Amino acid sequence: MLKTLKGALLAGSMLVVAGSAAFADDIVVGSAAGITGPIAELVAPIVAGRELATLHVNEQGGLLDGDTMVLSHADAQCDPTAGVDAGNKLVNVEQVVAIVGASCSGATNGMVQSVTIPAGVMSISDSATAPSISELEDNDLVFRVAASDAYQGVALAQLAINAGYTKLAMTYSNDDYNAGVATVFEQAFQDLGGEITGSQMHEPEKQSYRSELSTLSGNGAEGLALFAYYGSSGITIVRNSLENGLFGKFLAADGMFDVSVIEQIGAEALAGNIMITQAASDDENISYQAYAAAYGPAYEEQGYSPSAPYAAHGYDAAFLVALAIEKAGSTDRGAMSAALREVASGPGTVIRPGEWAKAKAAIAAGEDINYEGAVGNNDFDANGDVTGLFSVNRVTADGTYETELIR
Amino acid sequence: MDQLYGYFLYFLSLVTFGGIYAILCLGLNIQWGFTGLFNAGIAGFFAIGAYVSAILTAPESPRHLGGYDLPIVVGVVVAMLVCIPIAWAIGRICIRLRSDYLAIATLGIAEIIRLIFKNETWATNGARGVSFVPKPFESWDAPWDQIAMALLILLIVAVLYIALELARTSPWGRLMAAIRENEPAALAAGKNVERFRIEAFVIGAVVMALGGAMMAHYIKFIDPKMAEPLKASFLVFVMLIVGGSGNNKGAILGAMLLWFIWSFTETVAPMVIPDSFAHVVYPFHLFASWFVPEAWMATPIAPENITGLDSWDTKAPYLRVFLIGLALQIMLQKFSSGILPEKRLQSLADQHDAAVEAARSSR
């Protein structure tokens, strides 16, 4: 009881004195994410990735003079209004040095345009993929470790051509993410000599997609390119297609990558018939292995897998912010983006996930460093984008995904 | 000092958001508060205002219609003008419906409007939204840009408030109250009830479009998610009801208060909760875990072992939804007609009657 009272008093005094979770030797980094909202389930493992990077930093000497890195979370709800509100809180109330996030493209667009760019705060998103973010006049403040949709659409189109498809029908869920990948795919597939026999947008969460699918089938389409989230429409579309014999072969982007697709459709129907691209990490890459070896055990209890979509991106984004602070040697917001560019690309001592102590020593010794992250080399281009890596996932007869990196 | 300055800037953002919601609330107050029109389709007019103004003022982009690069004032005014015929047409069709039917119809229409913006990709960039919407005063140095923005919104709210107060106390306002309270009586008095109902509907819709346009300019971005019923319609309704429908001051107060609570709880909840709350919950949680099957609940975590992900930091956003619900319950139970209930014009009339009566009897 006494302890409780003490806790309450402590919390109360914190409220009065600082108004934020920060103490004198804490360095606060913002973490804007769609904690609640439509992709809450996807966001939890990503936030876990950010937390893991923070843990590694603090376990191995902390930032600068042994200061503790603290992530301050704000809920961007996957909504531009909430994104702006979250950004305002992080920038002004929490006084963060830089921000990791936000999760969704819409929330990120609002947050950076209305708050962080005018305030001169750097942000690195780990899962916003809209191409429009590349075009922002951002004073070099907006970065992302997630590849723009433009790249995944092209990767899938190339994959389709390589697999021998020449005529495809396509359907996409009408949301910012899937519509974006689909548009790029359509263009890229045609540029590579393929033909789109029909394209149909669909609204998610419908009971049945038979009418859309029967419109699309025929015309000599050899398969269906499907851009949807598995839960809200993807699985239903695959099921409707198979039940009615409309399509037997599928190509999909990463919204479809989940074991529940196999569980609900059955491996026998999907084996050899579906290819799903995913923003990937190179499993054989030592950087990824270092990250996965730490992530797996750390979040075993929560049941998060290191290969969860964008979890590795979350790790890299937070780790990069830490490196930038260390490199800049201060918590000066204005110094972050230049420092980030220095630590993200070569030349220099290669730093991999988990190697905070090594990075800290190298920076202290005045050496250049080059972070080779869990998701790739994280070399930012002029727009603050990365090209990213993609994998193709095929279903095997025993009901698992067989993942192969696209090179 | 930096921290204080930060609080000040955050306060400005609270006022700006609260003010924009106050504009929406004042618009709804004309419809629901004055005239008793149950318009559940605020989001539709919000979206029209936001999109029209955004497209007219945004720079050219291959993703959507535009490149008109007009001044913000022109965008906002045109957005409001565009709303007039649309609201009039909707009014013509729907206005005769009784309250709950009108609610269903307007809710549907708002969804239609939202889906049009979502699907007409050539004009609106569909689900991906319109970026690069200009913001008033954005070229000014901080913090003046944010101060000016907040003051602009407050000025709009003030002007609207004065105008609507004048309208409310004018014969027009009394007629609206008459239609709301006793439509047959208003009809019997020879008033064209339908025309006046449409008038209130259109004026309210135009004010909502103004609110939508200001939101798009403030966020510098608009996408169909922002016009979802939960955020753009029901939240505004709740704000008005908490503040006091029929009362313009109440509409402003409700909007400000609810937005403050909404935004603030996220910052405050994790600060108040971590240590104290975990210590309170843990014994109960542990106790329950002896009886409840493991699969049904999370494993209790001792407060001293709470780190990172298990902290209340990431759980607070969920808790605040609960806190808002609780606050609403208390407010609505305690102040059933809102914090600032409507001052009935009728009672003024009664006072007048009483005064006349008194004068007569003293003669």
Interface residues (C-beta under 8 A of the other chain):
Chain A: K3 T4 K6 G7 A8 L10 A11 G12 M14 L15 A18 G19 S20 A21 I35 T36 A44 V47 A48 E51 T54 L55 L71 S72 H73 A74 D75 Q77 C78 D79 P80 T81 V84 D85 A86 N88 K89 V91 N92 V93 Q95 S105 G106 N109 G110 Q113 S114 V115 P118 A119 A130 S132 E135 L136 N174 D175 D176 A179 G180 M201 Y299 E301 Q302
Chain B: D2 Q3 G6 Y7 F8 L9 Y10 S13 F17 R63 K118 N119 T121 G126 A127 R128 G129 S131 F132 K135 E138 A142 D145 M215 Y218 I219 K220 F221 I222 D223 K225 M226 K231 S263 E266 T267 V268 P270 M271 V272 I273 P274 D275 S276 A278 H279 V280 T299 T307 G308 L309 D313 T314 A316 P317 Y318 V321
